[in-house]
């Protein structure tokens, strides 16, 4: 009896000891979700995904495209994307102090940065605009080496290439698993992992070639001091918490989407109703 009482007392003290110093409220997370432009970003990602899904059709069933787009649109349902994102996002930030994030992203500078990021992301939906952004970033090394270096440092310090590559590899593996579960392909886990890792160099190159020009385009109107202020926030504890939550949210969304696309493509090839 004494032993159980002691264990219970010890457990109670430990629970008290690990109680988080901060706890973000649902209202704060609602405000942050809106302040960082997530609803608009999900809409843009929906358009990106629907457009890119044509590559699946062309490579896997080029003679049978009828009915594929409605399937893709249902998979990229923005309401479902938002719900999935919020579940992971909120879980990651539930024990964080989001006050500095709300203060920054509801300020004039914060609102301007989010608007610029969304505008640039939408602009790069156009292939010609993407090529122009790549050319502009290449020219920036000679025209404004300080800004060129600042963009590279922002990407490196926030680990944006590594995090995006990891997310893309996980999404690719989810797609393969969907293909296998859909019944058209007999793929072992070893085969899927080997094929996914073989894509890593190409994914890394494509991510780098897109990320740097995108951010250079987005942050072009910002002064050096404004960009430095944003970087300072991103490197703070709150900023790192936000970055982790963003990737957790979108990894959840795109792993589900990728698996669903793989499964749908596999079944579509068989002529099954989906």
Secondary structure, DSSP 8 states (H G I E B T S, - for coil): -HHHHHHHHHHHHHHHHT--S----HHHHHHHHHHTTHHHHHHHHHHHHHHHHHHHHHHH-TT--TTHHHHHHHHT-HHHHHHHHHHHHHHHHTTS--HHHHHHHTSHHHHHHHHHHHHHHHHTTSHHHHHHHHHHHHHHHHH-HHHHHHHHHHHHHTTHHHHHHHHHHHHHHHHHHHHHHHTS----HHHHHHHHHHTHHHHHHHHHHHHHHHHHHHHTTS-HHHHHHHHHHHHSHHHHHHHHHHHHHHHHHHHHHHHHHHHHHHHHHTT---
